[in-house]
Amino acid sequence: MSKLKTVLSWVGIVILGLAHGILEDLMFVRVLVEYAPPSWDLTGDTFFYVTVPLAQLMTFAITGTLAWFFLGLKQLPKLITFWACWIVARAAFLNFAQNPPGDIAIYLAWITLWCFLVGLYARSRTQTEPAAG
């Protein structure tokens, strides 16, 4: 049973990482644009500095929480796998949508930053936990 649980957790990490790359646009279109005041310019100068990170964080609140509490995202190999799947899905989606390479690089830089911060948090949590003994 433990081996099945391990395999399912890895499959879940991959699925959540891939899904995350698509969910960002759903959060942007269905939540941010729909509920933001019309006076906010979500697609102008602040797009890559406010809108993109906010959509990613909103999605990460869902997928990251599931992955953290149920799939062991705090383990570095799983975090790297999640990051890689997220990067691949996001880059493929943005390339399919014919975004310029510079824009894609900005998205991927934000993704890397979020996963790096989660890794730092996971590391600090494991260092402060008392040793089992």
C-alpha positions in Angstrom: 0.0 0.0 0.0 2.9 2.4 0.8 4.3 1.9 -2.7 0.9 2.7 -4.3 0.7 5.8 -2.1 4.1 6.9 -3.3 3.4 6.4 -6.9 0.0 8.2 -6.6 1.7 11.2 -4.9 4.2 11.5 -7.8 1.5 11.2 -10.3 -0.5 13.9 -8.4 2.5 16.2 -8.3 2.9 15.9 -12.1 -0.8 16.4 -12.8 -1.0 19.4 -10.5 2.1 20.9 -12.0 0.7 20.5 -15.5 -2.7 21.8 -14.5 -1.2 24.8 -12.8 0.2 26.0 -16.1 -3.4 26.2 -17.6 -5.2 27.3 -14.4 -3.3 30.6 -14.3 -5.2 31.8 -17.4 -8.5 30.7 -15.9 -7.8 32.7 -12.8 -6.8 35.7 -14.9 -9.9 35.6 -17.2 -12.5 34.2 -14.8 -11.5 35.9 -11.6 -9.2 38.9 -12.0 -10.7 40.4 -15.2 -14.3 39.6 -14.3 -14.2 41.0 -10.7 -11.7 43.8 -11.0 -12.9 47.3 -11.2 -13.0 48.6 -14.7 -10.6 51.5 -13.7 -7.8 49.0 -13.0 -5.6 48.4 -16.0 -4.9 44.7 -15.7 -3.3 44.4 -19.1 -1.2 47.5 -19.3 2.1 48.5 -17.7 1.4 46.5 -14.5 0.5 43.3 -16.3 3.9 41.5 -15.7 4.4 43.0 -12.2 1.0 42.7 -10.7 -1.5 40.7 -12.8 0.8 37.7 -13.7 2.1 37.2 -10.2 -1.4 37.6 -8.7 -2.9 35.0 -11.1 0.0 32.6 -10.3 -0.4 33.1 -6.6 -4.1 32.6 -6.7 -3.6 29.3 -8.6 -0.7 28.3 -6.4 -3.0 28.8 -3.4 -5.1 25.9 -4.8 -2.5 23.6 -6.4 0.3 24.3 -3.9 -1.9 23.7 -0.9 -3.1 20.4 -2.3 0.4 19.4 -3.2 1.9 20.6 0.2 -0.6 18.9 2.5 -1.5 15.7 0.5 1.4 15.0 -1.9 4.6 16.0 0.0 5.6 19.1 -2.0 7.9 20.0 0.9 10.3 17.3 -0.4 12.8 18.8 -2.7 12.6 16.2 -5.5 8.8 16.6 -5.6 9.1 20.4 -5.6 11.6 20.3 -8.5 9.2 17.9 -10.4 6.3 20.3 -9.7 8.3 23.2 -10.9 9.4 21.4 -14.1 5.9 20.4 -14.9 4.6 23.9 -14.3 7.4 25.4 -16.4 6.8 22.9 -19.3 3.0 23.4 -19.3 3.2 27.1 -19.0 5.9 27.5 -21.7 4.0 25.1 -24.1 0.7 27.0 -23.5 2.2 30.4 -24.0 4.1 29.3 -27.0 0.9 27.8 -28.5 -0.8 31.2 -27.8 2.1 32.8 -29.8 3.5 34.9 -27.0 6.9 36.5 -27.6 9.9 34.7 -26.0 10.6 37.7 -23.8 7.1 37.5 -22.3 7.4 33.7 -21.8 10.7 34.3 -20.0 9.0 36.7 -17.6 6.3 34.1 -16.8 8.9 31.4 -16.2 11.0 33.7 -14.0 7.9 34.3 -11.7 7.3 30.5 -11.6 10.9 29.9 -10.6 10.7 32.6 -7.9 7.5 31.1 -6.4 9.0 27.6 -6.3 12.3 28.9 -4.9 10.4 30.6 -2.1 8.4 27.4 -1.4 11.7 25.5 -1.3 13.2 28.0 1.2 10.1 27.7 3.4 10.2 23.9 3.2 13.9 23.9 4.2 13.3 26.2 7.1 10.5 24.0 8.3 12.6 20.9 8.2 15.5 22.6 10.1 13.2 23.8 12.9 11.4 20.6 13.4 12.7 18.6 16.4 14.6 15.4 15.6 12.5 12.3 16.2 14.1 10.2 18.8 
